[in-house]
Amino acid sequence: MVPSESSEHKKIKDLISTRLSEWTGASLDEYPSSGHELDVFAVTPDGVSIYVEIIWSPTSRNFHRDMSMIQQSDANVKIVVGSPRILSKEDYLREFSKIAISQRRIGVAMHGELIDGTRIIEDVHYLETEFKEIVLSLIKQVESQAKITPRQKWITPPEIPHGDEKEEQLLSNLFPVREHPLTIFSAPTKARVDLDVFRQLGAKIISYPFVLKSKKIYTFDNLRKISSPFRPIISTENIAEERVSEWIDKSDMRNDLIRLYNLLLREFCLNRGMYYDKDHRRFVCLLENDKDNIFTWRAGSKFVRRKVAKRVYGKEGDLLYCRHYAAHLRFIFIDNDLFLKIEPTITFTRDGYHTFRLSKLASLMSRWLPRQYNSSYLLTVRFWAKYLSKLDVVISIPAGEQKIEVAATPVVTQMNVGIAEEAVLLAKSRKRKNTRNEEVA
């Protein structure tokens, strides 16, 4: 069932419909393209069909339904408007970017960024200048290429491109765990929820990851040692040691094990100088003493510098915002093999610490994230491995007297099909980056 339109959705539809008629003389129509009723569909006197889709509900089902409609539509010009909540979701932005690229490849004049719907409602100047220019430039593109598609009931789908025959090495964002703890310590406790532990032992206990289950506390900290901070809340006569391998073999215990590993990872990242954003479950690089945070490493014969937290100023020297490298980091099991998964992203703050309101953040995110194509995304994944490992060949995460060791080189697989042109573009990208002292993601 398609959700009813919100007041904002209807207002944007009315504004765009009215302006399309004024700007282009287009006739408006609720046109059922491929069996779907589109938000705004207009046809200019010269026959250029314009489709504007407005995505306001942030649900995954709604977003992917509208993405499907965009791909199925036979319009010449396609524009997508989103709500701030849509524009703040990184996975939506990347999915949209891929679809925009694929649509352009088959000759559709499609705007490559999601447009912020709140700007259309609140900023008349933006609607009459920037948005108008987007619409007219796309129409001009279609007219100049003589790619006007007559409205018809049946259309011939574009030929599906085939991959090139070539040996290709695919690098993933999964990093194999070489070594992990063999033993988990447990002991009976009267604590039943995490808050009980923090109340009795203080905030410092966050540095010692633990799990409460079945009236016991589980941790990698050696509970037998008198120096263990958990001693005041456990039964010291009933301390036990359990094998990690046994936890891996049982699904419910494996989930608790992953939780412990991810808590260790969080503590490791906090000690690395990062901030954990609980709302988005990501780690964020911070400014260093209120200045740009620069990470430097040697790549071949050159030194590469990357600003992992950067202040961005306006023409008058005023601070516009701070851009921060961020990443979703977590351990996962694939079968019985353990991996660290790295998903890079970026975020923005007003001053290095305080976040923007959702609409402003969404606008900045939509401007930056679609630029992360495969090659730059891969480079950023590899950067994070260098950053976490402190330029070592492994990422070493303490686990009490034990440790988790993650290879700083990602999992690689071989393919006999690929895109020949992509290798050339990646080579050019690397060459361009190596000619500069600083990389900008």
GUZATOR-950026 format. One line per field, with one value per residue (C-alpha): chain; residue number from 1; x, y, z. Coordinates in steps of 0.1 Angstrom, whole numbers. Each point is the difference from the previous one (the first is absolute). Example, Ala and Ser with C-alpha at 12.3 -4.5 7.8 and 13.67 -1.06 7.14 Angstrom:
2
cadena = [A_A] .
num = [1_2] .
px = [123_14] .
py = [-45_34] .
pz = [78_-7] .
//
This chain:
441
cadena = [A_A_A_A_A_A_A_A_A_A_A_A_A_A_A_A_A_A_A_A_A_A_A_A_A_A_A_A_A_A_A_A_A_A_A_A_A_A_A_A_A_A_A_A_A_A_A_A_A_A_A_A_A_A_A_A_A_A_A_A_A_A_A_A_A_A_A_A_A_A_A_A_A_A_A_A_A_A_A_A_A_A_A_A_A_A_A_A_A_A_A_A_A_A_A_A_A_A_A_A_A_A_A_A_A_A_A_A_A_A_A_A_A_A_A_A_A_A_A_A_A_A_A_A_A_A_A_A_A_A_A_A_A_A_A_A_A_A_A_A_A_A_A_A_A_A_A_A_A_A_A_A_A_A_A_A_A_A_A_A_A_A_A_A_A_A_A_A_A_A_A_A_A_A_A_A_A_A_A_A_A_A_A_A_A_A_A_A_A_A_A_A_A_A_A_A_A_A_A_A_A_A_A_A_A_A_A_A_A_A_A_A_A_A_A_A_A_A_A_A_A_A_A_A_A_A_A_A_A_A_A_A_A_A_A_A_A_A_A_A_A_A_A_A_A_A_A_A_A_A_A_A_A_A_A_A_A_A_A_A_A_A_A_A_A_A_A_A_A_A_A_A_A_A_A_A_A_A_A_A_A_A_A_A_A_A_A_A_A_A_A_A_A_A_A_A_A_A_A_A_A_A_A_A_A_A_A_A_A_A_A_A_A_A_A_A_A_A_A_A_A_A_A_A_A_A_A_A_A_A_A_A_A_A_A_A_A_A_A_A_A_A_A_A_A_A_A_A_A_A_A_A_A_A_A_A_A_A_A_A_A_A_A_A_A_A_A_A_A_A_A_A_A_A_A_A_A_A_A_A_A_A_A_A_A_A_A_A_A_A_A_A_A_A_A_A_A_A_A_A_A_A_A_A_A_A_A_A_A_A_A_A_A_A_A_A_A_A_A_A_A_A_A_A_A_A_A_A_A_A_A_A_A_A_A_A_A_A_A_A_A] .
num = [1_2_3_4_5_6_7_8_9_10_11_12_13_14_15_16_17_18_19_20_21_22_23_24_25_26_27_28_29_30_31_32_33_34_35_36_37_38_39_40_41_42_43_44_45_46_47_48_49_50_51_52_53_54_55_56_57_58_59_60_61_62_63_64_65_66_67_68_69_70_71_72_73_74_75_76_77_78_79_80_81_82_83_84_85_86_87_88_89_90_91_92_93_94_95_96_97_98_99_100_101_102_103_104_105_106_107_108_109_110_111_112_113_114_115_116_117_118_119_120_121_122_123_124_125_126_127_128_129_130_131_132_133_134_135_136_137_138_139_140_141_142_143_144_145_146_147_148_149_150_151_152_153_154_155_156_157_158_159_160_161_162_163_164_165_166_167_168_169_170_171_172_173_174_175_176_177_178_179_180_181_182_183_184_185_186_187_188_189_190_191_192_193_194_195_196_197_198_199_200_201_202_203_204_205_206_207_208_209_210_211_212_213_214_215_216_217_218_219_220_221_222_223_224_225_226_227_228_229_230_231_232_233_234_235_236_237_238_239_240_241_242_243_244_245_246_247_248_249_250_251_252_253_254_255_256_257_258_259_260_261_262_263_264_265_266_267_268_269_270_271_272_273_274_275_276_277_278_279_280_281_282_283_284_285_286_287_288_289_290_291_292_293_294_295_296_297_298_299_300_301_302_303_304_305_306_307_308_309_310_311_312_313_314_315_316_317_318_319_320_321_322_323_324_325_326_327_328_329_330_331_332_333_334_335_336_337_338_339_340_341_342_343_344_345_346_347_348_349_350_351_352_353_354_355_356_357_358_359_360_361_362_363_364_365_366_367_368_369_370_371_372_373_374_375_376_377_378_379_380_381_382_383_384_385_386_387_388_389_390_391_392_393_394_395_396_397_398_399_400_401_402_403_404_405_406_407_408_409_410_411_412_413_414_415_416_417_418_419_420_421_422_423_424_425_426_427_428_429_430_431_432_433_434_435_436_437_438_439_440_441] .
px = [0_14_1_-21_18_11_-8_36_-1_-32_14_32_-21_-22_30_19_-30_-8_35_5_-30_13_36_-6_-36_-3_-33_-4_-12_-2_16_0_35_5_-31_9_-16_29_2_5_1_0_6_15_-15_31_-8_25_-15_10_-4_5_-3_-4_11_-11_-5_34_-11_22_-31_-11_35_7_-35_6_34_-16_-25_28_18_-32_-12_5_3_28_8_0_4_-3_-9_5_-9_28_-3_5_30_16_1_34_-12_-29_24_23_-28_-14_34_4_-35_7_32_-17_-28_25_17_-32_-5_-24_7_-1_12_27_-9_-30_-16_-9_-38_1_20_-27_-27_19_23_-18_33_14_-31_1_37_19_-29_-12_35_2_-33_8_35_-13_-26_26_22_-28_-7_36_5_-33_-10_-36_-20_-36_-26_-11_-15_29_37_30_22_37_24_15_38_22_32_34_21_29_18_-10_9_-28_8_-26_-7_5_32_8_6_33_-2_-26_-4_-2_-15_-29_-2_-33_-12_-34_-11_-31_1_-29_4_29_-11_4_37_6_-17_22_33_-2_3_36_-13_-10_37_-5_-27_-24_-32_-26_-19_-16_10_37_24_21_32_35_14_17_-24_25_23_-4_4_-31_-25_-29_11_-24_-31_8_2_37_-3_-19_21_0_18_-19_14_-8_-3_-30_-17_6_-17_-33_-20_-13_35_16_-22_12_36_-5_-14_31_23_-18_2_38_1_-19_24_29_-14_-7_37_9_-16_-33_-36_-27_-33_-26_-29_17_23_31_34_9_35_3_19_34_3_-27_22_-2_8_26_10_32_15_26_-14_29_24_-25_-16_-38_-19_-37_-21_-22_-17_1_-13_-17_-1_-20_14_-2_20_-30_-2_-27_3_24_2_9_10_-22_-5_-24_24_-11_11_-21_2_-3_-4_26_24_2_4_2_-24_9_-27_14_-22_2_-19_-1_-1_-4_32_17_-24_-36_-21_-22_-38_-11_-8_34_18_-19_9_37_-1_-18_26_30_-10_-10_36_12_2_15_37_-2_-21_26_28_-18_-5_37_7_-20_20_32_-15_-12_32_22_18_7_-8_-26_-27_7_-29_6_-23_12_32_-10_-6_-18_23_-15_20_3_-4_-36_-14_7_-18_7_-25_2_-24_0_-1_31_-5_-2_37_10_-20_14_35_-6_-16_30_24_-19_0_37_9_-14_12_-35_-29_-35_-27] .
py = [0_34_25_31_32_24_37_7_-25_16_35_-9_-18_31_24_-20_-7_38_10_-26_14_35_-7_-23_2_-37_-17_-18_-36_-27_-24_-38_-9_-38_-4_26_34_24_31_27_-8_27_2_32_13_-16_-34_-2_-21_11_-23_13_-25_12_-25_12_-31_-14_-36_-24_-15_34_11_-31_0_35_-9_-28_25_24_-28_-13_35_8_38_20_21_-14_19_-14_21_-14_9_8_-34_-16_22_-9_-38_-9_-33_18_26_-26_-21_32_9_-34_2_36_-13_-30_23_24_-29_-9_35_14_36_-5_24_-17_11_-3_34_12_4_25_25_-1_7_26_17_17_13_-35_-12_28_-1_-32_-24_17_-2_-37_-6_22_-14_-36_9_17_-31_-22_24_4_-38_-5_-28_10_-32_1_-10_-34_-31_-23_9_-21_-4_9_-28_-14_6_-30_-2_1_-32_9_-12_22_1_12_14_0_20_-32_-4_-35_-6_-18_-6_4_-9_-36_4_19_4_-2_2_2_36_17_26_-6_29_20_31_-21_-5_37_11_-23_3_35_13_-13_-35_8_-6_-37_-14_-25_-19_-9_-32_-28_18_0_26_-9_18_-4_17_-26_-3_-21_29_21_31_-8_29_-25_-17_21_-12_-37_-33_-4_-37_-9_15_-21_0_-8_-8_25_-28_-14_35_0_-33_12_27_18_0_11_31_8_-6_25_25_-3_3_31_15_-6_17_30_4_-3_28_23_-4_8_34_-6_7_-26_12_-22_13_-11_-27_14_12_36_16_32_33_-1_29_18_-2_-22_-36_-12_-36_-6_-31_-10_-15_-12_29_27_12_1_23_-3_24_-23_29_33_36_15_38_25_28_24_-23_-12_-37_-16_-35_-29_-31_-32_-34_-27_-37_-28_-26_-34_-36_-26_-38_-15_-37_-5_26_34_33_37_18_37_22_36_30_37_23_37_22_38_4_-34_-12_10_-15_19_-2_-29_20_17_-32_-18_28_-4_-38_0_23_-22_-36_-5_9_-32_-23_-35_12_27_-22_-27_24_13_-36_-6_33_-11_-32_21_24_-27_-20_31_-10_-35_-32_-9_17_-11_4_-8_-25_-2_-20_-13_18_1_3_11_0_35_-14_-7_-33_-4_-21_-6_5_-7_27_37_35_8_37_-1_-10_30_24_-15_4_36_6_-14_20_32_-6_-8_33_18_1_-2_-22_13_-27] .
pz = [0_-10_29_-3_-9_27_-1_-10_-28_-14_3_-19_-27_-4_-1_-26_-21_-2_-7_-28_-17_3_-9_-30_-10_8_3_33_3_26_-24_8_-11_-1_22_27_6_2_23_-27_-37_-26_-38_-16_-33_-17_14_28_29_35_31_35_28_36_27_35_21_11_2_-20_-18_-12_-11_-20_-15_-13_-13_-20_-14_-10_-19_-17_-12_-37_7_-17_31_35_33_35_31_35_36_25_15_-34_-7_33_-8_-15_-15_-18_-14_-14_-14_-17_-14_-16_-16_-13_-17_-15_-14_-15_-17_-19_-11_27_11_37_27_20_35_22_3_35_1_29_-21_-26_26_21_-25_-29_-14_-2_-18_-25_-7_8_-4_-31_-15_7_-18_-30_-4_0_-26_-22_3_-14_-28_-10_-1_-19_24_4_7_-13_25_-9_17_-8_0_-9_31_-4_-8_32_-1_6_20_-16_0_22_30_29_36_23_34_27_31_21_19_13_37_4_38_26_37_10_34_16_38_18_36_18_8_16_-28_-25_-24_-12_20_32_-9_-7_32_21_-18_-16_-35_-4_-4_-36_-8_9_-24_15_-6_27_-6_21_33_-11_-13_-30_-9_-15_31_22_30_19_4_32_-22_-20_3_0_33_23_-18_-8_19_1_10_-32_-27_-32_-34_-31_-35_-27_-25_19_-3_-37_-5_17_-17_31_16_-33_1_35_-11_-29_25_21_-30_-12_36_-2_-34_14_29_-24_-23_30_10_-36_5_-17_12_-1_-15_17_-21_-33_14_-15_11_-8_-3_20_-3_18_25_-20_-31_-31_8_-26_-5_-19_-15_-26_-32_-21_-4_10_32_0_23_7_21_20_17_-19_6_-31_-2_-21_-21_29_22_20_10_-21_13_9_-21_19_-13_15_-3_10_15_13_2_-19_-5_-34_7_27_-12_17_-19_8_-23_-9_-15_-5_0_10_23_8_31_6_19_3_28_-5_-27_-25_-1_-23_-31_-1_7_-27_-25_7_-1_-33_-14_10_2_-37_-9_16_-31_2_-3_26_23_-2_7_31_12_-3_17_30_3_1_25_24_-3_6_-33_13_-20_26_21_35_25_37_17_35_0_-35_-33_-33_-30_-33_-32_-15_-35_-11_-14_-37_-26_-37_-28_-38_-9_7_-14_-21_2_38_4_-21_21_32_-13_-9_34_18_-21_6_38_1_-16_29_36_14_-10_2_2] .
//
